[in-house]
Amino acid sequence: MTQQGVRWSADQVLSLAPDVSSRKAGSKLGAAGPWSGAGSCGEGTVWGLCQGSGGKPYQTVVDIADASGPAYKCSCPSRKFPCKHALGLLLLWAAGDGAVPPGQPPEWAGQWIEGRRKRAQEKQSADGAGAASGSGDPEAARRRAERRAERITAGATELEQRLADLLRGGLAGAEQAGYGLWEETAARMVDAQASGLAARVRDLGSIPSSGPGWPVRLLEECALLHLLDQGWLRREGLPEGLAATVRARIGLAGSADGPPLRDRWLVLAQYDTADARLTTRRIWLYGAESGRTALLLSYGAAGRAPELALPVGLVLDAEVSAYPGAGQSRVALGEQFAPPAPAALRPPGLTPPEAAARYGEALRDDPWLDSVPVTLERVVPTPDGDSWQLADAHGETALPLTPSARSRPGLWRLVSLSGGTPVTVFGECGHRGFTPLTAWPEGAGEAVSLC
Amino acid sequence: MTRTSAPVDAPAPGAWEELVTAALLGTERRRPPGCPPGPEAPLALLDAAAVETVRRRAGLRPGRAARLPDPLAEDPRPPLPSAAARRLAMLLADRPGAGGGGRRGMAPDLMELLPQWLTTANARGYAPPPELLPALLDAARGRTDLRPAALTFAGPRAVWLARLNPDWRFALRATPGGGTTLPHLEDAGKVRQLWQEGLFAERVALLSALRSREPAAARDLLATTWATERAEDRLMFLDSLRTGLTADDEPFLEQALTDRSRNVRATAAELLSALPGSALAGRMAVRAGACVAVDHTGDTPTLAIEAPHECDPGMESDGVVPKPPAGRGERSWWFGQLVEAAPLGTWPGRLGGRTPQEIVALPVADDWQAELHAAWCRAAVRQRDAAWARALLGAPAAPEAGGPGAVSLAERAKLLGTLDAAERAGWVAGFISAHGLSEAFQLLGVCAVPWAAPLGRAVVDALNIARDAGSYPWSFSGVMGLAERCLDPSEASTLDGLMAVPDEPEDASPGAGGYWAEAFQRLVTTLRLRAAMQEELGAARTLSPPVGSADSAESAKSADSADWGRGRSG
């Protein structure tokens, strides 16, 4: 792009914030006061000097043209990423009231940008070369993969034994056994390098304390874990797609080597989940031409936001490549042909029965699937006793919200947006119900993030 | 979601329940259906459960919809401009206590700007962005002072939401009629019915609404049931006549003067005394006049006070409270009430044709001055008499103790309320120039926002003087905070020179200069922010967009500029 990309909205900028306090601190710095020497240039670089409490102002520079999301550099000592100065600078730029005029970057900003661009190019050419020479020792790689498979097989076999023991003695005993039993098993799955199995085992440990109906949920999860074990142990006999799904579910992610698919990808939703070890960011994309819904996953160390950030409502002209496995939505972001830009694009929607059917069909390819991404058209958030549902506008059929969605503040944004009139809602539809992530009003109006 | 009816090839109904029971008890105790006994039983159970789990999930179908909520009527107000909506989101994101605390630094205090933002948005008559209402209602829940403006802005959607979320019940309470809409005030039958059958809160709301539209009709409505109301209700209803009080109300109020309840009588008397032409005011004028006379025997004319010796039944029935509070003499207590209720306009005639200024300047014999002037102050406030208020305030630069009114700061603030905005600002500016900021806080609070230019300059000059005197800025944090919210945003440019760290004078408090620079930076940043806020809210509907700016030319190239080139068209 030769001209400067369309400015982002403040919401889009704030969605980059790693946590609430950064959001707040960033909003405060989004005013001209502390800034001096701010500017932006057509290649998608924004810079400025921010007067902090100390003597020397912080040098802040953001590169928004990068294919993998914005990159930041700031001379402040904060370990937040992006720091409040970067957020404040982007807000100032987003406000577009002349505080960030177009210009040539000063030396300190230009150096960093140049360094980045050079490294990116080197990496690209290195990748190209690496692809040819990467499999330098195919024999060694094959031996490593074999050893790992053996360890997983040993782990899966042991897990089968544990499950059999559990069912022989009865699930009622699991209530007393508590987390300890499962933590130990999970640790063994980690040793076996089967992270997918480990996560499922860990989740088993929390079910007995999850409230009424837990025996049903525990049996369901034990059964699906058993199914996954069996899938692994008999993977030779499975069709290729399903075998890949089993490998992905076990924790052997494989690489995103599907054919690159170029499209205008609308960012439908972005949200983080965190456990003690890892922050996982999920970004749902909708391809305007292909009609595909795809998932980008990125990870950050616990307490830190993953680097990739794509604000809801932006459209990327980019290539994505699918990870292997039937019924898998996960893709990797490939080349990006233009900086992300806002667009008034909406995904087409389904009715509640169609959405439920879509989940059912998806289980055919991947029986371990908890939910599928779905856009519902013309639904009304409706109170149903203590709970909420999304009812079709005729008041006939309805999908219940998941218990976790009921307690989130996003629910009230959705309810308020609707005001009893139909809205379009994107979310995840599965056996626990529907989790709304993004909504659009019936008439014109931009996406409202609910997560 | 609900389960489908069992598919054709399903195992016997209840198979899943039996599997769960077997799993719960253990295969050692209960053999699962269709599974062989023995060591393979647990795995056979898991096989069957896996099939059932996937079958059950794949068979999920939508449930029956509950009763849809009544749709909200469309808000006729135009939608908020996008830039203003973003600003509101930002103000609402700045929840107090969300982090930090301690020193304020130089970033603006966004939450403090919310009331101003709401006032402007309400004045422009914009509809709120629905998705921001939950955050707005949460903010108003924690801060009662925000509620009236927040609920006006939120409009009918807030009431609609409050019926669904008990956290926001206050929106129902604050809305007249507890969430049920008032009948059309033209519908006399409905009005009468609600008045006769409604709950107390509904009736108060109805009476106030009617009074502000048709004062006489409200009074007549009250008269229909007056005799049967309870005393505390009569007091509340009577109080709502304060709005739109005119001489027409006198007969009704006169009748209330004979009420059984002393509080009702006192309120009726207070309302009547605010009507200078009323019979009560006339009676009070006679009584008060008898107590005050000009004594010409000395070198200078002096006011001589002869306080009443008794509180006769006539005084009592005109609302004079006979029993003084502890520590006050009976006679001065009665005297104060008489002067307070007497129309101020009668004094010049009684006191030799003097103007209010001349009257206030007269010396008062025997230490009665404080009592007399305080009563005149109360009268000036009650009767909203600017000429007397002006006289009692005196010149702003006069030293406090010797001021002609010798009135307290609180009384001054009330007197200022009777002057028009420009005069009020001018007086406070003069006061600050003469006396500095240490006592200005209360007076600044009654000045119109944004501050008039002379007032703003006086405050900034005084802050500048305080800085040069070497004290710390937090001694003035109250005034600083007011200045951030009230100074005219266009003053920001005049403050540029104050943002630098000054050379520290020898006797200054250590580091004060840096803190002052920081405080002024915050002031300027806040003013710029307020200017931006005003522009976002105001420009879209009152000004035409600037033509030919670089930005608009650029955004026009983009296909979606109509939706996305926001915040720059204004």
Boltz contact constraints between the chains, C-beta under 6 A:
constraints:
  - contact:
      token1: [A, 6]
      token2: [B, 558]
      max_distance: 6.0
  - contact:
      token1: [A, 6]
      token2: [B, 564]
      max_distance: 6.0
  - contact:
      token1: [A, 10]
      token2: [B, 86]
      max_distance: 6.0
  - contact:
      token1: [A, 21]
      token2: [B, 99]
      max_distance: 6.0
  - contact:
      token1: [A, 23]
      token2: [B, 93]
      max_distance: 6.0
  - contact:
      token1: [A, 24]
      token2: [B, 94]
      max_distance: 6.0
  - contact:
      token1: [A, 24]
      token2: [B, 98]
      max_distance: 6.0
  - contact:
      token1: [A, 27]
      token2: [B, 90]
      max_distance: 6.0
  - contact:
      token1: [A, 27]
      token2: [B, 93]
      max_distance: 6.0
  - contact:
      token1: [A, 28]
      token2: [B, 107]
      max_distance: 6.0
  - contact:
      token1: [A, 31]
      token2: [B, 525]
      max_distance: 6.0
  - contact:
      token1: [A, 31]
      token2: [B, 529]
      max_distance: 6.0
  - contact:
      token1: [A, 32]
      token2: [B, 528]
      max_distance: 6.0
  - contact:
      token1: [A, 33]
      token2: [B, 521]
      max_distance: 6.0
  - contact:
      token1: [A, 33]
      token2: [B, 525]
      max_distance: 6.0
  - contact:
      token1: [A, 96]
      token2: [B, 567]
      max_distance: 6.0
  - contact:
      token1: [A, 96]
      token2: [B, 568]
      max_distance: 6.0
  - contact:
      token1: [A, 164]
      token2: [B, 42]
      max_distance: 6.0
  - contact:
      token1: [A, 164]
      token2: [B, 43]
      max_distance: 6.0
  - contact:
      token1: [A, 167]
      token2: [B, 23]
      max_distance: 6.0
  - contact:
      token1: [A, 167]
      token2: [B, 27]
      max_distance: 6.0
  - contact:
      token1: [A, 167]
      token2: [B, 42]
      max_distance: 6.0
  - contact:
      token1: [A, 167]
      token2: [B, 45]
      max_distance: 6.0
  - contact:
      token1: [A, 168]
      token2: [B, 26]
      max_distance: 6.0
  - contact:
      token1: [A, 168]
      token2: [B, 27]
      max_distance: 6.0
  - contact:
      token1: [A, 168]
      token2: [B, 28]
      max_distance: 6.0
  - contact:
      token1: [A, 168]
      token2: [B, 42]
      max_distance: 6.0
  - contact:
      token1: [A, 169]
      token2: [B, 26]
      max_distance: 6.0
  - contact:
      token1: [A, 170]
      token2: [B, 24]
      max_distance: 6.0
  - contact:
      token1: [A, 170]
      token2: [B, 25]
      max_distance: 6.0
  - contact:
      token1: [A, 170]
      token2: [B, 26]
      max_distance: 6.0
  - contact:
      token1: [A, 171]
      token2: [B, 23]
      max_distance: 6.0
  - contact:
      token1: [A, 171]
      token2: [B, 24]
      max_distance: 6.0
  - contact:
      token1: [A, 172]
      token2: [B, 24]
      max_distance: 6.0
  - contact:
      token1: [A, 215]
      token2: [B, 20]
      max_distance: 6.0
  - contact:
      token1: [A, 215]
      token2: [B, 24]
      max_distance: 6.0
  - contact:
      token1: [A, 216]
      token2: [B, 20]
      max_distance: 6.0
  - contact:
      token1: [A, 219]
      token2: [B, 20]
      max_distance: 6.0
  - contact:
      token1: [A, 219]
      token2: [B, 23]
      max_distance: 6.0
  - contact:
      token1: [A, 219]
      token2: [B, 49]
      max_distance: 6.0
  - contact:
      token1: [A, 220]
      token2: [B, 53]
      max_distance: 6.0
  - contact:
      token1: [A, 223]
      token2: [B, 46]
      max_distance: 6.0
  - contact:
      token1: [A, 223]
      token2: [B, 49]
      max_distance: 6.0
  - contact:
      token1: [A, 223]
      token2: [B, 50]
      max_distance: 6.0
  - contact:
      token1: [A, 223]
      token2: [B, 53]
      max_distance: 6.0
  - contact:
      token1: [A, 226]
      token2: [B, 46]
      max_distance: 6.0
  - contact:
      token1: [A, 226]
      token2: [B, 50]
      max_distance: 6.0
  - contact:
      token1: [A, 227]
      token2: [B, 50]
      max_distance: 6.0
  - contact:
      token1: [A, 342]
      token2: [B, 564]
      max_distance: 6.0
  - contact:
      token1: [A, 343]
      token2: [B, 560]
      max_distance: 6.0
  - contact:
      token1: [A, 344]
      token2: [B, 560]
      max_distance: 6.0
  - contact:
      token1: [A, 344]
      token2: [B, 563]
      max_distance: 6.0
  - contact:
      token1: [A, 352]
      token2: [B, 62]
      max_distance: 6.0
  - contact:
      token1: [A, 353]
      token2: [B, 62]
      max_distance: 6.0
  - contact:
      token1: [A, 356]
      token2: [B, 60]
      max_distance: 6.0
  - contact:
      token1: [A, 356]
      token2: [B, 61]
      max_distance: 6.0
  - contact:
      token1: [A, 356]
      token2: [B, 62]
      max_distance: 6.0
  - contact:
      token1: [A, 360]
      token2: [B, 58]
      max_distance: 6.0
  - contact:
      token1: [A, 363]
      token2: [B, 54]
      max_distance: 6.0
  - contact:
      token1: [A, 363]
      token2: [B, 57]
      max_distance: 6.0
  - contact:
      token1: [A, 363]
      token2: [B, 58]
      max_distance: 6.0
  - contact:
      token1: [A, 367]
      token2: [B, 54]
      max_distance: 6.0
  - contact:
      token1: [A, 380]
      token2: [B, 68]
      max_distance: 6.0
  - contact:
      token1: [A, 382]
      token2: [B, 66]
      max_distance: 6.0
  - contact:
      token1: [A, 382]
      token2: [B, 68]
      max_distance: 6.0
  - contact:
      token1: [A, 384]
      token2: [B, 66]
      max_distance: 6.0
  - contact:
      token1: [A, 391]
      token2: [B, 65]
      max_distance: 6.0
  - contact:
      token1: [A, 391]
      token2: [B, 68]
      max_distance: 6.0
  - contact:
      token1: [A, 395]
      token2: [B, 65]
      max_distance: 6.0
  - contact:
      token1: [A, 395]
      token2: [B, 68]
      max_distance: 6.0
  - contact:
      token1: [A, 396]
      token2: [B, 65]
      max_distance: 6.0
  - contact:
      token1: [A, 397]
      token2: [B, 62]
      max_distance: 6.0
  - contact:
      token1: [A, 398]
      token2: [B, 62]
      max_distance: 6.0
  - contact:
      token1: [A, 398]
      token2: [B, 63]
      max_distance: 6.0
  - contact:
      token1: [A, 398]
      token2: [B, 65]
      max_distance: 6.0
  - contact:
      token1: [A, 399]
      token2: [B, 62]
      max_distance: 6.0
  - contact:
      token1: [A, 412]
      token2: [B, 134]
      max_distance: 6.0
  - contact:
      token1: [A, 413]
      token2: [B, 131]
      max_distance: 6.0
  - contact:
      token1: [A, 413]
      token2: [B, 134]
      max_distance: 6.0
  - contact:
      token1: [A, 416]
      token2: [B, 130]
      max_distance: 6.0
  - contact:
      token1: [A, 416]
      token2: [B, 133]
      max_distance: 6.0
  - contact:
      token1: [A, 416]
      token2: [B, 134]
      max_distance: 6.0
  - contact:
      token1: [A, 416]
      token2: [B, 161]
      max_distance: 6.0
  - contact:
      token1: [A, 417]
      token2: [B, 130]
      max_distance: 6.0
  - contact:
      token1: [A, 417]
      token2: [B, 131]
      max_distance: 6.0
  - contact:
      token1: [A, 419]
      token2: [B, 72]
      max_distance: 6.0
  - contact:
      token1: [A, 419]
      token2: [B, 157]
      max_distance: 6.0
  - contact:
      token1: [A, 420]
      token2: [B, 69]
      max_distance: 6.0
  - contact:
      token1: [A, 420]
      token2: [B, 70]
      max_distance: 6.0
  - contact:
      token1: [A, 420]
      token2: [B, 71]
      max_distance: 6.0
  - contact:
      token1: [A, 420]
      token2: [B, 72]
      max_distance: 6.0
  - contact:
      token1: [A, 421]
      token2: [B, 71]
      max_distance: 6.0
  - contact:
      token1: [A, 431]
      token2: [B, 57]
      max_distance: 6.0
  - contact:
      token1: [A, 448]
      token2: [B, 131]
      max_distance: 6.0
